[in-house]
Structure formats: C-alpha cells, structure tokens
C-alpha cells in the first residue's frame, strides 16, 4: 500500500467516523425524516428509470411497475431475513 493509499484510507475512515457520530447525535424524529426523504428520492429515481426503460408506458403503468418492484424487494428482504434463498 502506497503512502497515498494510506492517506486516502485514513481520510475515508475519518469521514465514516464523523458520519456515524452525526447519526448517533440525531433525534429519532430527524432520523425518520431523513429516512422519508431518502425513500422519496429513491422512488423518484426509480420512476425516472422506469419511464426511460418504457417510454411508451402511461403513468399508471409506470407506477404499477414501481409497486411491483417494491413488492418484489420486500419479498426478497423477508426471504433473506428468514434464511431462505
């Protein structure tokens, strides 16, 4: 590992540590609000991707595909939590 690599790793570790400390200092309300913001952001990106992939689809079809993907994700998370593959 070069000196440069060590410096980058040290900086990355420090940034991660600061993020963890900030997160620990947040109230439950702040954490929930950020979680909601992240969900809205991720949903908007996914909707844009679906629209791009299926340019001829109606908004109803796009939203149905989003719901399908979210349901699939939840099923996969549950199966992972139960140890099933």
PDB file of N, CA, C and O in Angstrom:
ATOM      1  N   UNK A   1       0.854  -1.174   0.000  1.00  0.00           N
ATOM      2  CA  UNK A   1       0.000   0.000   0.000  1.00  0.00           C
ATOM      3  C   UNK A   1       0.901   1.239   0.000  1.00  0.00           C
ATOM      4  O   UNK A   1       1.820   1.352   0.810  1.00  0.00           O
ATOM      5  N   UNK A   2       0.626   2.146  -0.903  1.00  0.00           N
ATOM      6  CA  UNK A   2       1.441   3.358  -1.008  1.00  0.00           C
ATOM      7  C   UNK A   2       1.043   4.358   0.066  1.00  0.00           C
ATOM      8  O   UNK A   2       0.007   4.215   0.715  1.00  0.00           O
ATOM      9  N   UNK A   3       1.877   5.365   0.242  1.00  0.00           N
ATOM     10  CA  UNK A   3       1.573   6.450   1.178  1.00  0.00           C
ATOM     11  C   UNK A   3       0.238   7.113   0.815  1.00  0.00           C
ATOM     12  O   UNK A   3      -0.586   7.413   1.678  1.00  0.00           O
ATOM     13  N   UNK A   4       0.061   7.328  -0.471  1.00  0.00           N
ATOM     14  CA  UNK A   4      -1.174   7.948  -0.962  1.00  0.00           C
ATOM     15  C   UNK A   4      -2.387   7.096  -0.581  1.00  0.00           C
ATOM     16  O   UNK A   4      -3.399   7.619  -0.114  1.00  0.00           O
ATOM     17  N   UNK A   5      -2.277   5.776  -0.783  1.00  0.00           N
ATOM     18  CA  UNK A   5      -3.372   4.873  -0.431  1.00  0.00           C
ATOM     19  C   UNK A   5      -3.673   4.925   1.058  1.00  0.00           C
ATOM     20  O   UNK A   5      -4.838   4.911   1.456  1.00  0.00           O
ATOM     21  N   UNK A   6      -2.634   4.985   1.886  1.00  0.00           N
ATOM     22  CA  UNK A   6      -2.825   5.070   3.338  1.00  0.00           C
ATOM     23  C   UNK A   6      -3.525   6.368   3.721  1.00  0.00           C
ATOM     24  O   UNK A   6      -4.401   6.377   4.587  1.00  0.00           O
ATOM     25  N   UNK A   7      -3.135   7.466   3.070  1.00  0.00           N
ATOM     26  CA  UNK A   7      -3.768   8.749   3.362  1.00  0.00           C
ATOM     27  C   UNK A   7      -5.249   8.729   2.979  1.00  0.00           C
ATOM     28  O   UNK A   7      -6.097   9.223   3.721  1.00  0.00           O
ATOM     29  N   UNK A   8      -5.546   8.158   1.823  1.00  0.00           N
ATOM     30  CA  UNK A   8      -6.940   8.058   1.381  1.00  0.00           C
ATOM     31  C   UNK A   8      -7.739   7.217   2.367  1.00  0.00           C
ATOM     32  O   UNK A   8      -8.855   7.581   2.738  1.00  0.00           O
ATOM     33  N   UNK A   9      -7.167   6.090   2.790  1.00  0.00           N
ATOM     34  CA  UNK A   9      -7.860   5.217   3.743  1.00  0.00           C
ATOM     35  C   UNK A   9      -8.100   5.947   5.060  1.00  0.00           C
ATOM     36  O   UNK A   9      -9.184   5.839   5.633  1.00  0.00           O
ATOM     37  N   UNK A  10      -7.116   6.681   5.546  1.00  0.00           N
ATOM     38  CA  UNK A  10      -7.279   7.437   6.788  1.00  0.00           C
ATOM     39  C   UNK A  10      -8.386   8.481   6.655  1.00  0.00           C
ATOM     40  O   UNK A  10      -9.202   8.650   7.561  1.00  0.00           O
ATOM     41  N   UNK A  11      -8.407   9.179   5.518  1.00  0.00           N
ATOM     42  CA  UNK A  11      -9.454  10.185   5.296  1.00  0.00           C
ATOM     43  C   UNK A  11     -10.826   9.525   5.213  1.00  0.00           C
ATOM     44  O   UNK A  11     -11.791  10.024   5.792  1.00  0.00           O
ATOM     45  N   UNK A  12     -10.917   8.423   4.509  1.00  0.00           N
ATOM     46  CA  UNK A  12     -12.194   7.717   4.381  1.00  0.00           C
ATOM     47  C   UNK A  12     -12.671   7.222   5.741  1.00  0.00           C
ATOM     48  O   UNK A  12     -13.857   7.316   6.058  1.00  0.00           O
ATOM     49  N   UNK A  13     -11.752   6.694   6.543  1.00  0.00           N
ATOM     50  CA  UNK A  13     -12.109   6.230   7.884  1.00  0.00           C
ATOM     51  C   UNK A  13     -12.607   7.386   8.750  1.00  0.00           C
ATOM     52  O   UNK A  13     -13.575   7.236   9.496  1.00  0.00           O
ATOM     53  N   UNK A  14     -11.950   8.526   8.650  1.00  0.00           N
ATOM     54  CA  UNK A  14     -12.353   9.694   9.441  1.00  0.00           C
ATOM     55  C   UNK A  14     -13.729  10.204   8.996  1.00  0.00           C
ATOM     56  O   UNK A  14     -14.557  10.560   9.835  1.00  0.00           O
ATOM     57  N   UNK A  15     -13.972  10.241   7.702  1.00  0.00           N
ATOM     58  CA  UNK A  15     -15.274  10.677   7.192  1.00  0.00           C
ATOM     59  C   UNK A  15     -16.366   9.732   7.695  1.00  0.00           C
ATOM     60  O   UNK A  15     -17.422  10.181   8.142  1.00  0.00           O
ATOM     61  N   UNK A  16     -16.113   8.430   7.622  1.00  0.00           N
ATOM     62  CA  UNK A  16     -17.083   7.447   8.099  1.00  0.00           C
ATOM     63  C   UNK A  16     -17.355   7.650   9.591  1.00  0.00           C
ATOM     64  O   UNK A  16     -18.508   7.651  10.022  1.00  0.00           O
ATOM     65  N   UNK A  17     -16.286   7.822  10.378  1.00  0.00           N
ATOM     66  CA  UNK A  17     -16.429   8.037  11.817  1.00  0.00           C
ATOM     67  C   UNK A  17     -17.270   9.275  12.112  1.00  0.00           C
ATOM     68  O   UNK A  17     -18.122   9.242  13.000  1.00  0.00           O
ATOM     69  N   UNK A  18     -17.046  10.356  11.387  1.00  0.00           N
ATOM     70  CA  UNK A  18     -17.819  11.582  11.585  1.00  0.00           C
ATOM     71  C   UNK A  18     -19.290  11.369  11.229  1.00  0.00           C
ATOM     72  O   UNK A  18     -20.177  11.878  11.914  1.00  0.00           O
ATOM     73  N   UNK A  19     -19.545  10.618  10.161  1.00  0.00           N
ATOM     74  CA  UNK A  19     -20.930  10.320   9.773  1.00  0.00           C
ATOM     75  C   UNK A  19     -21.640   9.520  10.859  1.00  0.00           C
ATOM     76  O   UNK A  19     -22.797   9.783  11.186  1.00  0.00           O
ATOM     77  N   UNK A  20     -20.935   8.547  11.408  1.00  0.00           N
ATOM     78  CA  UNK A  20     -21.520   7.717  12.469  1.00  0.00           C
ATOM     79  C   UNK A  20     -21.828   8.582  13.687  1.00  0.00           C
ATOM     80  O   UNK A  20     -22.905   8.465  14.272  1.00  0.00           O
ATOM     81  N   UNK A  21     -20.907   9.435  14.068  1.00  0.00           N
ATOM     82  CA  UNK A  21     -21.122  10.297  15.234  1.00  0.00           C
ATOM     83  C   UNK A  21     -22.306  11.250  15.006  1.00  0.00           C
ATOM     84  O   UNK A  21     -23.108  11.478  15.911  1.00  0.00           O
ATOM     85  N   UNK A  22     -22.407  11.803  13.789  1.00  0.00           N
ATOM     86  CA  UNK A  22     -23.544  12.688  13.481  1.00  0.00           C
ATOM     87  C   UNK A  22     -24.858  11.924  13.549  1.00  0.00           C
ATOM     88  O   UNK A  22     -25.848  12.422  14.084  1.00  0.00           O
ATOM     89  N   UNK A  23     -24.862  10.721  13.008  1.00  0.00           N
ATOM     90  CA  UNK A  23     -26.083   9.911  13.016  1.00  0.00           C
ATOM     91  C   UNK A  23     -26.489   9.566  14.437  1.00  0.00           C
ATOM     92  O   UNK A  23     -27.673   9.601  14.774  1.00  0.00           O
ATOM     93  N   UNK A  24     -25.528   9.239  15.260  1.00  0.00           N
ATOM     94  CA  UNK A  24     -25.844   8.911  16.657  1.00  0.00           C
ATOM     95  C   UNK A  24     -26.395  10.109  17.413  1.00  0.00           C
ATOM     96  O   UNK A  24     -27.184   9.952  18.345  1.00  0.00           O
ATOM     97  N   UNK A  25     -25.983  11.302  17.017  1.00  0.00           N
ATOM     98  CA  UNK A  25     -26.423  12.514  17.698  1.00  0.00           C
ATOM     99  C   UNK A  25     -27.826  12.964  17.268  1.00  0.00           C
ATOM    100  O   UNK A  25     -28.437  13.799  17.934  1.00  0.00           O
ATOM    101  N   UNK A  26     -28.330  12.424  16.177  1.00  0.00           N
ATOM    102  CA  UNK A  26     -29.639  12.831  15.674  1.00  0.00           C
ATOM    103  C   UNK A  26     -30.759  12.272  16.546  1.00  0.00           C
ATOM    104  O   UNK A  26     -30.645  11.195  17.131  1.00  0.00           O
ATOM    105  N   UNK A  27     -31.832  13.034  16.611  1.00  0.00           N
ATOM    106  CA  UNK A  27     -33.022  12.554  17.310  1.00  0.00           C
ATOM    107  C   UNK A  27     -33.728  11.516  16.445  1.00  0.00           C
ATOM    108  O   UNK A  27     -33.455  11.395  15.251  1.00  0.00           O
ATOM    109  N   UNK A  28     -34.627  10.781  17.056  1.00  0.00           N
ATOM    110  CA  UNK A  28     -35.413   9.798  16.314  1.00  0.00           C
ATOM    111  C   UNK A  28     -36.211  10.494  15.216  1.00  0.00           C
ATOM    112  O   UNK A  28     -36.328   9.975  14.106  1.00  0.00           O
ATOM    113  N   UNK A  29     -36.754  11.659  15.522  1.00  0.00           N
ATOM    114  CA  UNK A  29     -37.539  12.415  14.538  1.00  0.00           C
ATOM    115  C   UNK A  29     -36.700  12.789  13.326  1.00  0.00           C
ATOM    116  O   UNK A  29     -37.157  12.685  12.187  1.00  0.00           O
ATOM    117  N   UNK A  30     -35.462  13.226  13.578  1.00  0.00           N
ATOM    118  CA  UNK A  30     -34.562  13.586  12.471  1.00  0.00           C
ATOM    119  C   UNK A  30     -34.244  12.362  11.607  1.00  0.00           C
ATOM    120  O   UNK A  30     -34.234  12.441  10.379  1.00  0.00           O
ATOM    121  N   UNK A  31     -33.987  11.242  12.264  1.00  0.00           N
ATOM    122  CA  UNK A  31     -33.676  10.016  11.528  1.00  0.00           C
ATOM    123  C   UNK A  31     -34.864   9.577  10.677  1.00  0.00           C
ATOM    124  O   UNK A  31     -34.693   9.173   9.527  1.00  0.00           O
ATOM    125  N   UNK A  32     -36.068   9.655  11.241  1.00  0.00           N
ATOM    126  CA  UNK A  32     -37.262   9.283  10.485  1.00  0.00           C
ATOM    127  C   UNK A  32     -37.479  10.214   9.295  1.00  0.00           C
ATOM    128  O   UNK A  32     -37.826   9.766   8.203  1.00  0.00           O
ATOM    129  N   UNK A  33     -37.273  11.503   9.513  1.00  0.00           N
ATOM    130  CA  UNK A  33     -37.446  12.469   8.421  1.00  0.00           C
ATOM    131  C   UNK A  33     -36.439  12.202   7.301  1.00  0.00           C
ATOM    132  O   UNK A  33     -36.791  12.255   6.122  1.00  0.00           O
ATOM    133  N   UNK A  34     -35.212  11.920   7.661  1.00  0.00           N
ATOM    134  CA  UNK A  34     -34.198  11.618   6.648  1.00  0.00           C
ATOM    135  C   UNK A  34     -34.522  10.324   5.910  1.00  0.00           C
ATOM    136  O   UNK A  34     -34.298  10.212   4.704  1.00  0.00           O
ATOM    137  N   UNK A  35     -35.050   9.351   6.644  1.00  0.00           N
ATOM    138  CA  UNK A  35     -35.458   8.103   6.008  1.00  0.00           C
ATOM    139  C   UNK A  35     -36.568   8.331   4.998  1.00  0.00           C
ATOM    140  O   UNK A  35     -36.556   7.754   3.910  1.00  0.00           O
ATOM    141  N   UNK A  36     -37.527   9.174   5.360  1.00  0.00           N
ATOM    142  CA  UNK A  36     -38.622   9.503   4.446  1.00  0.00           C
ATOM    143  C   UNK A  36     -38.100  10.246   3.223  1.00  0.00           C
ATOM    144  O   UNK A  36     -38.522   9.976   2.099  1.00  0.00           O
ATOM    145  N   UNK A  37     -37.186  11.175   3.445  1.00  0.00           N
ATOM    146  CA  UNK A  37     -36.588  11.914   2.320  1.00  0.00           C
ATOM    147  C   UNK A  37     -35.854  10.967   1.374  1.00  0.00           C
ATOM    148  O   UNK A  37     -35.956  11.091   0.153  1.00  0.00           O
ATOM    149  N   UNK A  38     -35.119  10.028   1.948  1.00  0.00           N
ATOM    150  CA  UNK A  38     -34.378   9.065   1.131  1.00  0.00           C
ATOM    151  C   UNK A  38     -35.335   8.202   0.315  1.00  0.00           C
ATOM    152  O   UNK A  38     -35.065   7.905  -0.849  1.00  0.00           O
ATOM    153  N   UNK A  39     -36.453   7.798   0.920  1.00  0.00           N
ATOM    154  CA  UNK A  39     -37.442   6.984   0.214  1.00  0.00           C
ATOM    155  C   UNK A  39     -38.015   7.757  -0.976  1.00  0.00           C
ATOM    156  O   UNK A  39     -38.128   7.216  -2.076  1.00  0.00           O
ATOM    157  N   UNK A  40     -38.371   9.009  -0.754  1.00  0.00           N
ATOM    158  CA  UNK A  40     -38.922   9.841  -1.830  1.00  0.00           C
ATOM    159  C   UNK A  40     -37.888  10.002  -2.951  1.00  0.00           C
ATOM    160  O   UNK A  40     -38.225   9.900  -4.131  1.00  0.00           O
ATOM    161  N   UNK A  41     -36.649  10.248  -2.581  1.00  0.00           N
ATOM    162  CA  UNK A  41     -35.577  10.415  -3.567  1.00  0.00           C
ATOM    163  C   UNK A  41     -35.385   9.134  -4.377  1.00  0.00           C
ATOM    164  O   UNK A  41     -35.330   9.171  -5.606  1.00  0.00           O
ATOM    165  N   UNK A  42     -35.285   8.002  -3.678  1.00  0.00           N
ATOM    166  CA  UNK A  42     -35.077   6.722  -4.364  1.00  0.00           C
ATOM    167  C   UNK A  42     -36.254   6.391  -5.277  1.00  0.00           C
ATOM    168  O   UNK A  42     -36.070   5.870  -6.377  1.00  0.00           O
ATOM    169  N   UNK A  43     -37.453   6.694  -4.814  1.00  0.00           N
ATOM    170  CA  UNK A  43     -38.645   6.449  -5.630  1.00  0.00           C
ATOM    171  C   UNK A  43     -38.628   7.297  -6.896  1.00  0.00           C
ATOM    172  O   UNK A  43     -38.976   6.817  -7.974  1.00  0.00           O
ATOM    173  N   UNK A  44     -38.224   8.554  -6.765  1.00  0.00           N
ATOM    174  CA  UNK A  44     -38.199   9.429  -7.943  1.00  0.00           C
ATOM    175  C   UNK A  44     -37.170   8.950  -8.963  1.00  0.00           C
ATOM    176  O   UNK A  44     -37.411   9.023 -10.168  1.00  0.00           O
ATOM    177  N   UNK A  45     -36.031   8.463  -8.492  1.00  0.00           N
ATOM    178  CA  UNK A  45     -35.007   7.935  -9.395  1.00  0.00           C
ATOM    179  C   UNK A  45     -35.526   6.674 -10.085  1.00  0.00           C
ATOM    180  O   UNK A  45     -35.340   6.497 -11.289  1.00  0.00           O
ATOM    181  N   UNK A  46     -36.173   5.807  -9.320  1.00  0.00           N
ATOM    182  CA  UNK A  46     -36.703   4.564  -9.892  1.00  0.00           C
ATOM    183  C   UNK A  46     -37.787   4.864 -10.909  1.00  0.00           C
ATOM    184  O   UNK A  46     -37.829   4.242 -11.971  1.00  0.00           O
ATOM    185  N   UNK A  47     -38.665   5.810 -10.600  1.00  0.00           N
ATOM    186  CA  UNK A  47     -39.710   6.189 -11.561  1.00  0.00           C
ATOM    187  C   UNK A  47     -39.087   6.715 -12.858  1.00  0.00           C
ATOM    188  O   UNK A  47     -39.539   6.370 -13.950  1.00  0.00           O
ATOM    189  N   UNK A  48     -38.064   7.538 -12.736  1.00  0.00           N
ATOM    190  CA  UNK A  48     -37.396   8.067 -13.927  1.00  0.00           C
ATOM    191  C   UNK A  48     -36.771   6.938 -14.746  1.00  0.00           C
ATOM    192  O   UNK A  48     -36.830   6.957 -15.976  1.00  0.00           O
ATOM    193  N   UNK A  49     -36.178   5.961 -14.072  1.00  0.00           N
ATOM    194  CA  UNK A  49     -35.569   4.832 -14.778  1.00  0.00           C
ATOM    195  C   UNK A  49     -36.628   4.001 -15.499  1.00  0.00           C
ATOM    196  O   UNK A  49     -36.425   3.575 -16.636  1.00  0.00           O
ATOM    197  N   UNK A  50     -37.751   3.776 -14.833  1.00  0.00           N
ATOM    198  CA  UNK A  50     -38.833   3.005 -15.461  1.00  0.00           C
ATOM    199  C   UNK A  50     -39.364   3.748 -16.681  1.00  0.00           C
ATOM    200  O   UNK A  50     -39.605   3.144 -17.726  1.00  0.00           O
ATOM    201  N   UNK A  51     -39.546   5.056 -16.546  1.00  0.00           N
ATOM    202  CA  UNK A  51     -40.016   5.850 -17.693  1.00  0.00           C
ATOM    203  C   UNK A  51     -39.034   5.771 -18.853  1.00  0.00           C
ATOM    204  O   UNK A  51     -39.435   5.694 -20.014  1.00  0.00           O
ATOM    205  N   UNK A  52     -37.752   5.790 -18.531  1.00  0.00           N
ATOM    206  CA  UNK A  52     -36.725   5.706 -19.569  1.00  0.00           C
ATOM    207  C   UNK A  52     -36.732   4.334 -20.243  1.00  0.00           C
ATOM    208  O   UNK A  52     -36.582   4.228 -21.461  1.00  0.00           O
ATOM    209  N   UNK A  53     -36.905   3.300 -19.443  1.00  0.00           N
ATOM    210  CA  UNK A  53     -36.907   1.936 -19.975  1.00  0.00           C
ATOM    211  C   UNK A  53     -38.165   1.632 -20.786  1.00  0.00           C
ATOM    212  O   UNK A  53     -38.137   0.803 -21.696  1.00  0.00           O
ATOM    213  N   UNK A  54     -39.265   2.303 -20.456  1.00  0.00           N
ATOM    214  CA  UNK A  54     -40.556   2.021 -21.092  1.00  0.00           C
ATOM    215  C   UNK A  54     -41.201   3.345 -21.523  1.00  0.00           C
ATOM    216  O   UNK A  54     -42.218   3.767 -20.972  1.00  0.00           O
ATOM    217  N   UNK A  55     -40.592   3.976 -22.506  1.00  0.00           N
ATOM    218  CA  UNK A  55     -41.002   5.323 -22.927  1.00  0.00           C
ATOM    219  C   UNK A  55     -42.469   5.397 -23.354  1.00  0.00           C
ATOM    220  O   UNK A  55     -43.085   6.456 -23.233  1.00  0.00           O
ATOM    221  N   UNK A  56     -43.033   4.312 -23.844  1.00  0.00           N
ATOM    222  CA  UNK A  56     -44.411   4.334 -24.312  1.00  0.00           C
ATOM    223  C   UNK A  56     -45.450   4.060 -23.244  1.00  0.00           C
ATOM    224  O   UNK A  56     -46.647   4.087 -23.528  1.00  0.00           O
ATOM    225  N   UNK A  57     -45.021   3.800 -22.031  1.00  0.00           N
ATOM    226  CA  UNK A  57     -45.961   3.461 -20.970  1.00  0.00           C
ATOM    227  C   UNK A  57     -46.681   4.691 -20.437  1.00  0.00           C
ATOM    228  O   UNK A  57     -46.154   5.803 -20.447  1.00  0.00           O
ATOM    229  N   UNK A  58     -47.902   4.456 -19.971  1.00  0.00           N
ATOM    230  CA  UNK A  58     -48.659   5.520 -19.311  1.00  0.00           C
ATOM    231  C   UNK A  58     -48.128   5.681 -17.887  1.00  0.00           C
ATOM    232  O   UNK A  58     -47.387   4.836 -17.384  1.00  0.00           O
ATOM    233  N   UNK A  59     -48.519   6.774 -17.257  1.00  0.00           N
ATOM    234  CA  UNK A  59     -48.108   6.997 -15.870  1.00  0.00           C
ATOM    235  C   UNK A  59     -48.648   5.884 -14.963  1.00  0.00           C
ATOM    236  O   UNK A  59     -47.988   5.478 -14.006  1.00  0.00           O
ATOM    237  N   UNK A  60     -49.835   5.405 -15.270  1.00  0.00           N
ATOM    238  CA  UNK A  60     -50.424   4.310 -14.484  1.00  0.00           C
ATOM    239  C   UNK A  60     -49.568   3.045 -14.604  1.00  0.00           C
ATOM    240  O   UNK A  60     -49.342   2.357 -13.608  1.00  0.00           O
ATOM    241  N   UNK A  61     -49.095   2.737 -15.801  1.00  0.00           N
ATOM    242  CA  UNK A  61     -48.238   1.564 -15.993  1.00  0.00           C
ATOM    243  C   UNK A  61     -46.892   1.735 -15.281  1.00  0.00           C
ATOM    244  O   UNK A  61     -46.364   0.789 -14.697  1.00  0.00           O
ATOM    245  N   UNK A  62     -46.354   2.939 -15.337  1.00  0.00           N
ATOM    246  CA  UNK A  62     -45.074   3.220 -14.677  1.00  0.00           C
ATOM    247  C   UNK A  62     -45.218   3.017 -13.173  1.00  0.00           C
ATOM    248  O   UNK A  62     -44.370   2.385 -12.543  1.00  0.00           O
ATOM    249  N   UNK A  63     -46.282   3.549 -12.606  1.00  0.00           N
ATOM    250  CA  UNK A  63     -46.491   3.420 -11.155  1.00  0.00           C
ATOM    251  C   UNK A  63     -46.790   1.978 -10.752  1.00  0.00           C
ATOM    252  O   UNK A  63     -46.400   1.542  -9.669  1.00  0.00           O
ATOM    253  N   UNK A  64     -47.472   1.246 -11.607  1.00  0.00           N
ATOM    254  CA  UNK A  64     -47.724  -0.175 -11.334  1.00  0.00           C
ATOM    255  C   UNK A  64     -46.403  -0.947 -11.307  1.00  0.00           C
ATOM    256  O   UNK A  64     -46.214  -1.827 -10.467  1.00  0.00           O
ATOM    257  N   UNK A  65     -45.500  -0.619 -12.217  1.00  0.00           N
ATOM    258  CA  UNK A  65     -44.186  -1.266 -12.231  1.00  0.00           C
ATOM    259  C   UNK A  65     -43.406  -0.910 -10.975  1.00  0.00           C
ATOM    260  O   UNK A  65     -42.724  -1.766 -10.412  1.00  0.00           O
ATOM    261  N   UNK A  66     -43.493   0.331 -10.527  1.00  0.00           N
ATOM    262  CA  UNK A  66     -42.831   0.724  -9.283  1.00  0.00           C
ATOM    263  C   UNK A  66     -43.378  -0.106  -8.120  1.00  0.00           C
ATOM    264  O   UNK A  66     -42.607  -0.629  -7.315  1.00  0.00           O
ATOM    265  N   UNK A  67     -44.693  -0.226  -8.030  1.00  0.00           N
ATOM    266  CA  UNK A  67     -45.303  -1.026  -6.965  1.00  0.00           C
ATOM    267  C   UNK A  67     -44.834  -2.486  -7.043  1.00  0.00           C
ATOM    268  O   UNK A  67     -44.557  -3.110  -6.019  1.00  0.00           O
ATOM    269  N   UNK A  68     -44.747  -3.021  -8.266  1.00  0.00           N
ATOM    270  CA  UNK A  68     -44.284  -4.396  -8.449  1.00  0.00           C
ATOM    271  C   UNK A  68     -42.851  -4.556  -7.937  1.00  0.00           C
ATOM    272  O   UNK A  68     -42.534  -5.535  -7.261  1.00  0.00           O
ATOM    273  N   UNK A  69     -41.998  -3.600  -8.258  1.00  0.00           N
ATOM    274  CA  UNK A  69     -40.598  -3.672  -7.836  1.00  0.00           C
ATOM    275  C   UNK A  69     -40.470  -3.553  -6.317  1.00  0.00           C
ATOM    276  O   UNK A  69     -39.661  -4.247  -5.702  1.00  0.00           O
ATOM    277  N   UNK A  70     -41.262  -2.680  -5.723  1.00  0.00           N
ATOM    278  CA  UNK A  70     -41.222  -2.536  -4.267  1.00  0.00           C
ATOM    279  C   UNK A  70     -41.694  -3.826  -3.603  1.00  0.00           C
ATOM    280  O   UNK A  70     -41.088  -4.280  -2.632  1.00  0.00           O
ATOM    281  N   UNK A  71     -42.770  -4.420  -4.118  1.00  0.00           N
ATOM    282  CA  UNK A  71     -43.273  -5.679  -3.559  1.00  0.00           C
ATOM    283  C   UNK A  71     -42.224  -6.781  -3.691  1.00  0.00           C
ATOM    284  O   UNK A  71     -42.019  -7.558  -2.758  1.00  0.00           O
ATOM    285  N   UNK A  72     -41.567  -6.852  -4.830  1.00  0.00           N
ATOM    286  CA  UNK A  72     -40.517  -7.845  -5.040  1.00  0.00           C
ATOM    287  C   UNK A  72     -39.380  -7.637  -4.043  1.00  0.00           C
ATOM    288  O   UNK A  72     -38.885  -8.594  -3.449  1.00  0.00           O
ATOM    289  N   UNK A  73     -38.977  -6.406  -3.866  1.00  0.00           N
ATOM    290  CA  UNK A  73     -37.908  -6.090  -2.929  1.00  0.00           C
ATOM    291  C   UNK A  73     -38.280  -6.533  -1.513  1.00  0.00           C
ATOM    292  O   UNK A  73     -37.449  -7.096  -0.799  1.00  0.00           O
ATOM    293  N   UNK A  74     -39.509  -6.284  -1.114  1.00  0.00           N
ATOM    294  CA  UNK A  74     -39.955  -6.687   0.227  1.00  0.00           C
ATOM    295  C   UNK A  74     -39.954  -8.207   0.369  1.00  0.00           C
ATOM    296  O   UNK A  74     -39.544  -8.737   1.402  1.00  0.00           O
ATOM    297  N   UNK A  75     -40.414  -8.906  -0.668  1.00  0.00           N
ATOM    298  CA  UNK A  75     -40.401 -10.373  -0.610  1.00  0.00           C
ATOM    299  C   UNK A  75     -38.972 -10.895  -0.481  1.00  0.00           C
ATOM    300  O   UNK A  75     -38.712 -11.815   0.294  1.00  0.00           O
ATOM    301  N   UNK A  76     -38.054 -10.313  -1.234  1.00  0.00           N
ATOM    302  CA  UNK A  76     -36.659 -10.735  -1.163  1.00  0.00           C
ATOM    303  C   UNK A  76     -36.055 -10.450   0.214  1.00  0.00           C
ATOM    304  O   UNK A  76     -35.292 -11.260   0.740  1.00  0.00           O
ATOM    305  N   UNK A  77     -36.397  -9.306   0.789  1.00  0.00           N
ATOM    306  CA  UNK A  77     -35.891  -8.973   2.125  1.00  0.00           C
ATOM    307  C   UNK A  77     -36.409  -9.951   3.162  1.00  0.00           C
ATOM    308  O   UNK A  77     -35.666 -10.390   4.040  1.00  0.00           O
ATOM    309  N   UNK A  78     -37.696 -10.296   3.058  1.00  0.00           N
ATOM    310  CA  UNK A  78     -38.270 -11.254   4.004  1.00  0.00           C
ATOM    311  C   UNK A  78     -37.612 -12.624   3.860  1.00  0.00           C
ATOM    312  O   UNK A  78     -37.306 -13.279   4.855  1.00  0.00           O
ATOM    313  N   UNK A  79     -37.398 -13.049   2.623  1.00  0.00           N
ATOM    314  CA  UNK A  79     -36.779 -14.367   2.437  1.00  0.00           C
ATOM    315  C   UNK A  79     -35.344 -14.363   2.945  1.00  0.00           C
ATOM    316  O   UNK A  79     -34.883 -15.360   3.499  1.00  0.00           O
ATOM    317  N   UNK A  80     -34.628 -13.248   2.762  1.00  0.00           N
ATOM    318  CA  UNK A  80     -33.267 -13.152   3.301  1.00  0.00           C
ATOM    319  C   UNK A  80     -33.285 -13.183   4.828  1.00  0.00           C
ATOM    320  O   UNK A  80     -32.426 -13.809   5.450  1.00  0.00           O
ATOM    321  N   UNK A  81     -34.266 -12.507   5.430  1.00  0.00           N
ATOM    322  CA  UNK A  81     -34.372 -12.461   6.885  1.00  0.00           C
ATOM    323  C   UNK A  81     -34.703 -13.834   7.454  1.00  0.00           C
ATOM    324  O   UNK A  81     -34.322 -14.152   8.581  1.00  0.00           O
ATOM    325  N   UNK A  82     -35.410 -14.645   6.681  1.00  0.00           N
ATOM    326  CA  UNK A  82     -35.769 -15.993   7.122  1.00  0.00           C
ATOM    327  C   UNK A  82     -34.729 -17.026   6.751  1.00  0.00           C
ATOM    328  O   UNK A  82     -34.887 -18.205   7.067  1.00  0.00           O
ATOM    329  N   UNK A  83     -33.676 -16.606   6.089  1.00  0.00           N
ATOM    330  CA  UNK A  83     -32.623 -17.524   5.716  1.00  0.00           C
ATOM    331  C   UNK A  83     -32.898 -18.324   4.451  1.00  0.00           C
ATOM    332  O   UNK A  83     -32.112 -19.199   4.088  1.00  0.00           O
ATOM    333  N   UNK A  84     -34.005 -18.033   3.778  1.00  0.00           N
ATOM    334  CA  UNK A  84     -34.337 -18.756   2.553  1.00  0.00           C
ATOM    335  C   UNK A  84     -33.628 -18.100   1.381  1.00  0.00           C
ATOM    336  O   UNK A  84     -33.338 -16.904   1.403  1.00  0.00           O
ATOM    337  N   UNK A  85     -33.363 -18.878   0.389  1.00  0.00           N
ATOM    338  CA  UNK A  85     -32.725 -18.340  -0.826  1.00  0.00           C
ATOM    339  C   UNK A  85     -33.527 -18.691  -2.030  1.00  0.00           C
ATOM    340  O   UNK A  85     -33.155 -18.330  -3.146  1.00  0.00           O
TER     341      UNK A  85
END
